[in-house]
Amino acid sequence: MLIGSKNRRWYGNLERGEPGNYSDEMLDRVREELGLTNAEWIIVYKQTHLGQAPPEERFPTSADTPPPDELCMLVEKLQPWPACLCDQRWDVVHYNDAALNGMPWLRSRNNLLEWSLTAQEARRQLTGWEEHWALWLISQLRQQADLWPEDSRLQGVVDVALADPTVRRLWDSPGLAAAAQSGQSQTRRLLFPRKKGQEPEGAFMRLQLADVSPYRLFFAMPM
């Protein structure tokens, strides 16, 4: 039985999100009983621990340490497909030559989400920008910002995004929940830069490398 009489007061406090001396064993039981997702678990833990993330989420970010060599090698091995490695702020920390050819904006900007949401060329290159890209990216940004409110760089990305009138209009869109649930199940398409009179289309893929990793791998496969 999940709730015993001895712990009923503690569970009541937990439901209200009140900080308290909750044992790891009790919280693990709640997580298992309710079937919380990783994102939901982090929110519950932070609500009951004065904003502190659970131990498994306290990883060093790429701003503090370089990405592991094996992840950079994976990006290189994806040639000739454009591929880049981002941290939890969507800062691009490594990319291959094909990515530079397919996404020349990497020469001047290093944040995948800032470019995707605010650059005018992104709205042409990302097929179905508002429906298939913007809503999904905004849902991801809002979730990350809620999980790491103390991350000033991540909050800076939020500020850049909200400075765009279209993004601000979509920020509280009722379609965000459905966009967030689509996750990796929806194929998103993009147009590669025009070459020899052709503008080939590609399928965009996103891979979170591990639940406790700050890194995400993004790559595009020509269709």
C-alpha positions in Angstrom: 0.0 0.0 0.0 1.4 3.3 -1.0 0.1 5.5 1.8 0.4 4.3 5.3 -1.2 6.1 8.3 2.2 7.0 9.7 3.2 8.9 6.5 -0.2 10.4 5.6 0.9 13.9 6.6 4.1 13.6 4.6 2.2 12.6 1.5 -0.3 15.4 2.0 2.7 17.9 2.1 4.2 16.2 -1.0 0.9 16.6 -3.0 1.0 20.3 -2.2 4.7 20.6 -3.3 5.9 21.6 0.2 9.6 21.2 1.0 10.2 18.6 3.6 12.4 15.8 4.9 11.3 13.2 2.4 13.3 10.1 2.3 14.7 8.8 -1.1 12.8 5.6 -0.5 9.5 7.3 -0.1 10.0 9.4 -3.2 11.1 6.4 -5.2 7.9 4.6 -4.2 5.8 7.6 -5.3 7.7 7.7 -8.6 7.1 4.0 -9.2 3.5 4.0 -8.1 2.5 7.0 -10.3 4.7 6.0 -13.3 6.3 9.4 -13.5 8.2 10.3 -16.6 11.8 11.6 -16.1 10.7 15.2 -16.6 7.8 14.8 -14.1 10.2 13.2 -11.6 12.6 16.1 -11.8 9.8 18.6 -11.2 8.5 16.7 -8.2 12.0 16.3 -6.7 12.8 20.0 -7.2 9.5 21.1 -5.7 10.3 19.1 -2.5 14.1 20.0 -2.3 14.1 23.8 -2.6 14.7 23.7 -6.3 17.7 21.3 -6.2 17.8 18.8 -9.0 17.9 15.0 -8.3 21.4 13.6 -8.0 21.3 11.8 -11.4 20.5 15.1 -13.1 23.4 17.1 -11.6 25.7 16.5 -14.6 28.4 18.9 -15.7 27.2 21.0 -18.6 29.2 21.5 -21.8 29.8 25.1 -20.7 31.9 23.7 -17.9 33.5 20.7 -19.6 34.0 19.7 -23.3 31.7 17.0 -24.7 33.1 13.4 -24.5 35.4 12.5 -27.4 33.2 9.5 -28.3 30.2 11.7 -28.9 32.3 14.0 -31.1 33.5 11.0 -33.0 29.9 9.9 -33.5 29.0 13.2 -35.1 32.0 12.9 -37.5 31.0 9.3 -38.4 27.6 10.5 -39.5 29.1 12.1 -42.6 27.8 12.7 -45.2 24.7 13.5 -43.2 24.7 16.9 -41.5 25.0 16.3 -37.7 25.6 18.5 -34.7 25.8 18.0 -31.0 23.9 20.4 -28.6 23.8 20.7 -24.9 20.7 21.3 -22.8 20.7 24.9 -23.8 20.8 24.0 -27.5 24.3 25.5 -27.8 26.1 23.7 -30.6 29.2 22.2 -29.1 30.3 20.1 -32.1 29.3 19.6 -35.7 30.7 17.9 -38.9 31.6 19.4 -42.2 28.3 18.3 -43.8 26.4 20.3 -41.1 28.4 23.4 -42.0 27.4 22.9 -45.7 23.8 22.3 -44.9 23.5 24.9 -42.1 25.9 27.7 -43.0 24.4 29.8 -40.2 26.7 27.8 -37.8 29.5 30.1 -38.9 27.9 33.1 -37.2 25.4 31.6 -34.6 26.0 28.7 -32.2 22.5 28.1 -30.8 20.3 25.7 -32.7 17.0 26.8 -31.0 17.7 30.6 -31.4 18.3 30.2 -35.1 15.3 27.8 -35.6 12.8 30.1 -33.8 14.0 33.6 -34.8 15.9 33.5 -38.1 13.9 34.3 -41.2 15.8 31.8 -43.3 14.8 29.1 -40.7 11.2 29.7 -41.5 11.8 29.0 -45.1 14.3 26.1 -44.6 12.2 24.3 -41.9 9.2 22.9 -43.8 5.9 23.8 -42.1 7.8 26.0 -39.6 5.0 27.1 -37.3 3.0 23.8 -37.1 5.8 21.3 -37.2 8.8 23.1 -35.8 8.0 26.2 -33.8 5.4 24.7 -31.4 7.5 21.7 -30.7 10.7 23.7 -30.1 8.8 26.2 -27.8 7.4 23.3 -25.8 10.9 21.9 -25.4 12.3 25.3 -24.4 9.6 25.9 -21.8 10.2 22.5 -20.3 13.9 23.0 -20.1 13.5 26.5 -18.6 11.2 25.2 -15.9 13.7 22.4 -15.0 16.7 24.7 -14.9 15.5 28.2 -13.8 18.9 29.0 -12.3 20.7 28.5 -15.7 21.3 32.1 -16.8 22.4 31.0 -20.3 19.2 29.0 -20.8 17.2 31.9 -19.6 19.0 34.1 -22.1 17.8 31.8 -24.9 14.3 32.2 -23.6 14.7 36.0 -23.8 16.0 35.9 -27.3 13.1 33.7 -28.4 10.5 35.9 -26.7 11.9 39.0 -28.3 10.5 37.7 -31.6 6.8 38.7 -32.0 5.7 35.4 -33.7 7.4 33.3 -31.0 5.8 35.4 -28.3 2.4 34.9 -29.9 2.9 31.1 -29.9 4.4 30.9 -26.4 1.0 30.2 -24.8 -0.5 28.4 -27.8 -3.1 25.7 -26.9 -1.2 23.5 -29.4 1.9 23.2 -27.2 0.8 20.2 -25.3 0.2 18.1 -28.4 3.4 19.4 -29.9 5.3 18.3 -26.8 3.8 14.8 -26.9 4.8 14.3 -30.6 8.4 14.1 -29.4 10.5 12.0 -31.8 7.5 10.2 -33.3 6.9 13.0 -35.9 9.2 13.3 -38.9 10.2 16.9 -39.4 11.5 18.0 -42.8 13.8 20.7 -43.9 15.2 22.0 -47.1 18.9 22.0 -47.7 20.6 25.0 -49.4 20.0 25.2 -53.1 22.7 23.6 -55.2 22.8 23.4 -59.0 19.3 24.6 -59.3 17.9 22.0 -56.9 16.7 22.3 -53.3 16.7 18.8 -51.8 14.5 17.9 -48.9 15.7 16.1 -45.8 14.2 14.4 -42.7 15.3 15.8 -39.4 16.1 13.5 -36.5 16.7 14.2 -32.8 18.3 11.7 -30.4 18.7 12.3 -26.7 21.8 10.2 -25.9 20.8 9.2 -22.3 18.4 10.3 -19.7 21.1 11.8 -17.6 23.1 13.4 -20.4 22.9 17.1 -21.2 23.7 16.3 -24.9 21.3 15.9 -27.8 22.3 14.7 -31.2 20.6 16.3 -34.2 21.1 15.1 -37.8 19.4 15.3 -41.1 19.0 12.5 -43.7 18.3 13.4 -47.4 15.0 12.0 -48.6 
